[in-house]
């Protein structure tokens, strides 16, 4: 039996960013700082104008050797007509077995950018750690895939099991510099809505390249992807480890009509009654809960969460 470390797969980590110079370095540090031997780091920038793309190039140049002989066919296939301010580079970290791929050009939204990352991915597994999010610790990838490989070995000895195509874990929700809580994912996937965040998921790259993200969505493209995968027979596996840390500043963090509409659009594909059931849930549970929460001063909400054990300091 080969050493487990030699079996660890190549993981493609994709970061999508647009005009977020304040958070890009933190996210890049989280990926580059992983104690993991096989990382392909892909960064997709939407032609930022606030200095983000320059910050990314500076970061890569500080720790990696940029390849001046980039495959012209590969870059040509990614070009879009009418786009002039395009940057593409590849680099290899000087000390780690980690490669960088950086693409900066205009896109039509977050899911278009994520699809560009999928197109560039060559790893066995693909993860999206978008700007502002980060891995929970520097050992996250190693612990996650070591656990997965060990559990797969145990399962194969007991009885052969189909290889999962989507792995997912738990996440840390960060309220502020001193308070957070762990969001534990459901151990069972759902027909309409996944009960984990995309930052804590790893998807086999061929599955991502087969389905991709529907760019018609503004917020719920990841929900649509996982629902589509589940309803087409994709195999999910829960790994009981905290994978990602994120804050409430993300695009889909707040209650909105757009989120409700997109959730209904997704659920309707698999159950014609879903929009009605979802509307009732919003009317009698989600909206009253949000209204009550917003009516309570933030300092009291924070103290209540701590007392109830839902928030750690």
C-alpha positions in Angstrom: 0.0 0.0 0.0 1.6 3.3 -1.0 1.9 6.1 1.5 -1.3 8.0 2.0 0.5 11.3 1.3 1.5 10.0 -2.1 -2.2 9.3 -2.9 -3.4 12.8 -2.2 -5.1 14.1 -5.3 -4.3 17.3 -7.3 -6.9 19.9 -6.1 -7.8 22.9 -8.3 -8.8 25.8 -6.1 -10.5 28.7 -7.9 -10.8 32.2 -6.6 -13.2 34.6 -8.4 -12.7 38.3 -7.7 -13.8 41.7 -8.9 -12.7 45.1 -7.4 -12.0 43.7 -3.9 -8.4 44.7 -3.2 -9.2 44.8 0.6 -9.7 41.0 0.8 -7.8 39.3 -2.1 -4.5 38.9 -0.2 -6.2 37.2 2.7 -7.9 34.7 0.5 -4.7 34.0 -1.5 -2.7 33.6 1.8 -5.3 31.0 2.8 -4.7 28.9 -0.3 -1.0 29.4 -0.7 -0.5 28.7 3.0 -2.0 25.2 2.8 0.1 22.4 4.1 -0.9 20.3 1.0 1.4 18.9 -1.7 -0.7 19.2 -4.8 -2.5 22.5 -5.5 -3.4 24.2 -8.7 -4.5 27.7 -7.8 -6.6 29.5 -10.4 -7.6 33.1 -10.0 -10.2 34.7 -12.2 -10.5 38.5 -12.1 -13.3 40.4 -13.8 -11.0 43.2 -15.1 -10.9 45.0 -11.8 -10.2 48.7 -11.8 -9.3 49.3 -8.1 -5.9 47.8 -8.2 -6.9 44.2 -7.4 -5.4 42.6 -10.6 -2.1 44.5 -10.0 -2.1 43.2 -6.4 -2.6 39.7 -7.6 0.3 40.0 -10.1 2.5 41.5 -7.4 1.6 38.6 -5.0 2.4 35.9 -7.6 5.7 37.5 -8.6 6.8 37.7 -5.0 6.7 33.9 -4.5 6.6 32.2 -7.9 8.4 32.1 -11.2 6.2 33.3 -14.0 6.2 31.1 -17.2 7.1 33.3 -20.2 6.3 30.5 -22.6 2.5 30.2 -22.1 0.6 27.8 -24.4 -0.9 30.2 -27.0 -3.6 27.8 -28.0 -4.8 27.5 -24.4 -5.0 31.3 -24.0 -6.5 31.9 -27.4 -9.4 29.5 -26.6 -10.4 31.7 -23.6 -10.6 34.9 -25.5 -13.8 36.7 -26.0 -14.5 39.1 -28.9 -14.2 42.8 -28.2 -12.1 42.4 -25.0 -8.8 44.3 -25.0 -7.8 44.6 -21.4 -7.0 40.9 -21.0 -4.2 39.4 -18.8 -3.2 35.8 -18.6 -0.2 34.2 -16.8 1.0 31.0 -15.4 3.5 30.6 -12.6 5.1 27.9 -10.3 5.7 28.6 -6.6 9.4 28.7 -5.8 9.2 26.5 -2.7 5.9 24.5 -2.9 4.4 22.1 -5.3 1.8 24.8 -6.2 1.0 26.4 -9.5 -0.8 29.7 -10.3 -3.0 30.4 -13.2 -4.3 34.0 -13.4 -6.9 35.3 -15.9 -8.2 38.9 -15.9 -10.8 40.0 -18.3 -14.4 41.2 -18.4 -17.2 38.7 -17.6 -20.9 38.7 -17.4 -21.1 38.0 -13.7 -19.9 35.7 -11.0 -21.0 32.4 -12.6 -19.5 33.3 -15.9 -16.2 33.9 -14.0 -16.6 30.6 -12.2 -17.1 28.8 -15.5 -13.9 30.3 -16.7 -12.1 28.8 -13.7 -13.7 25.4 -14.5 -12.4 25.6 -18.0 -8.9 26.1 -16.8 -9.0 23.4 -14.1 -6.9 20.2 -14.5 -7.1 18.8 -11.0 -9.0 15.7 -9.9 -11.1 17.9 -7.5 -12.3 21.5 -7.9 -13.1 23.9 -5.1 -14.3 27.5 -5.2 -12.8 29.7 -2.5 -13.9 33.1 -3.8 -12.5 36.5 -2.6 -13.3 37.2 1.0 -13.6 33.6 2.0 -10.7 31.3 3.2 -9.9 27.8 4.3 -10.5 27.2 8.0 -6.9 26.4 8.8 -3.6 25.8 7.0 -4.1 22.0 7.4 -7.7 22.0 6.0 -6.9 20.3 2.6 -4.6 17.7 4.0 -6.9 16.8 6.8 -9.9 16.7 4.5 -8.5 14.4 1.8 -6.6 12.3 4.3 -9.9 11.6 6.1 -11.6 10.9 2.8 -8.9 8.5 1.6 -8.8 6.7 4.9 -12.6 6.3 5.0 -12.6 5.1 1.4 -10.1 2.4 2.3 -12.2 1.2 5.3 -15.3 1.2 3.1 -13.7 -0.8 0.3 -12.5 -3.4 2.8 -16.1 -3.8 4.1 -18.0 -3.7 0.8 -17.2 -1.9 -2.5 -18.9 1.5 -2.6 -19.4 3.8 -5.6 -16.8 6.6 -5.7 -18.4 9.9 -4.6 -18.4 12.8 -7.0 -19.1 15.6 -4.6 -17.4 15.9 -1.1 -18.5 18.5 1.4 -17.9 19.6 4.9 -18.8 22.2 7.5 -18.2 25.9 7.6 -17.4 28.7 10.0 -19.6 31.7 9.9 -17.7 34.8 11.1 -19.7 37.6 12.7 -16.8 39.9 13.6 -13.2 39.7 14.8 -14.1 37.9 18.0 -17.4 36.0 17.3 -18.2 33.1 15.0 -20.2 29.9 14.9 -19.9 26.5 13.1 -22.5 25.7 10.5 -22.8 21.9 10.4 -23.8 20.5 7.0 -26.6 18.0 6.6 -25.3 14.4 6.2 -27.9 13.8 3.5 -28.1 15.8 0.2 -31.4 17.4 -0.7 -33.4 17.3 -3.9 -34.0 21.0 -4.1 -31.4 22.7 -1.9 -28.0 21.7 -0.7 -27.4 22.2 3.1 -23.8 23.3 2.8 -22.0 26.2 1.3 -20.1 25.9 -2.0 -16.8 27.0 -0.3 -16.9 23.8 1.7 -17.4 21.5 -1.3 -15.1 19.7 -3.6 -16.4 18.4 -6.9 -14.7 16.1 -9.3 -13.6 18.3 -12.2 -15.2 16.3 -15.0 -18.6 16.7 -13.4 -18.1 20.5 -13.1 -17.0 20.7 -16.7 -20.1 18.6 -17.8 -22.7 20.8 -16.0 -21.0 24.2 -15.3 -22.9 27.0 -13.8 -26.1 28.6 -15.3 -25.1 32.2 -16.0 -28.8 33.2 -15.9 -28.6 33.1 -12.1 -27.4 36.1 -10.1 -27.3 34.4 -6.7 -28.4 30.8 -6.7 -26.2 29.3 -9.4 -24.5 27.0 -6.9 -27.9 25.8 -5.7 -28.9 25.1 -9.2 -25.6 23.2 -9.9 -25.9 20.9 -6.8 -29.7 20.3 -7.4 -28.9 19.4 -11.0 -26.1 17.1 -10.0 -28.2 15.4 -7.3 -31.2 14.9 -9.6 -29.0 13.4 -12.2 -27.5 10.8 -9.9 -24.3 12.4 -8.6 -23.0 10.8 -5.5 -22.4 13.0 -2.5 -20.3 12.3 0.7 -20.2 14.3 3.9 -16.8 14.8 5.5 -17.1 15.9 9.2 -14.5 18.6 9.1 -14.7 22.4 9.0 -13.5 23.4 5.5 -14.2 27.2 5.0 -14.6 30.4 6.9 -16.8 33.1 5.6 -18.5 36.3 6.6 -22.0 37.7 6.0 -20.7 40.1 3.3 -21.2 37.7 0.4 -23.6 38.3 -2.6 -26.2 35.8 -1.3 -25.9 36.5 2.4 -29.1 38.5 2.8 -32.8 37.9 2.4 -33.9 39.2 -1.0 -36.6 38.9 -3.6 -34.0 37.8 -6.2 -32.9 34.9 -3.9 -36.5 33.8 -3.4 -37.3 34.0 -7.1 -34.2 31.9 -8.1 -34.9 29.3 -5.4 -38.4 28.9 -6.8 -37.1 28.7 -10.3 -34.8 25.8 -9.3 -37.3 23.9 -7.2 -40.0 24.1 -9.9 -37.8 22.0 -12.2 -38.3 19.1 -9.9 -41.6 19.8 -8.2 -44.4 22.0 -9.6 -45.6 22.7 -6.1 -42.3 23.9 -4.8 -42.9 27.7 -5.4 -46.1 27.5 -3.4 -44.5 25.6 -0.6 -41.5 27.9 -0.6 -43.8 31.0 -0.5 -45.6 29.6 2.5 -42.2 29.0 4.2 -41.2 32.6 3.6 -44.5 34.0 4.6 -44.9 32.1 7.9 -41.2 31.5 8.9 -38.5 33.4 7.1 -40.0 36.9 6.9 -41.3 37.0 10.5 -38.0 35.6 11.8 -36.0 38.3 9.9 -38.3 41.1 11.0 -38.0 40.1 14.6 -34.2 39.7 14.4 -33.9 43.1 12.8 -36.0 44.7 15.4 -33.6 43.6 18.2 -30.5 45.8 18.6 -27.4 44.1 17.3 -25.6 44.1 20.8 -28.5 42.1 22.3 -28.6 39.7 19.4 -24.9 39.0 19.9 -25.3 38.4 23.6 -28.3 36.1 23.0 -26.4 34.0 20.5 -23.5 33.6 23.0 -25.9 32.6 25.8 -27.7 30.1 23.6 -24.4 28.6 22.5 -24.9 29.5 18.9 -22.0 31.8 18.8 -18.5 31.4 20.2 -16.2 34.2 21.3 
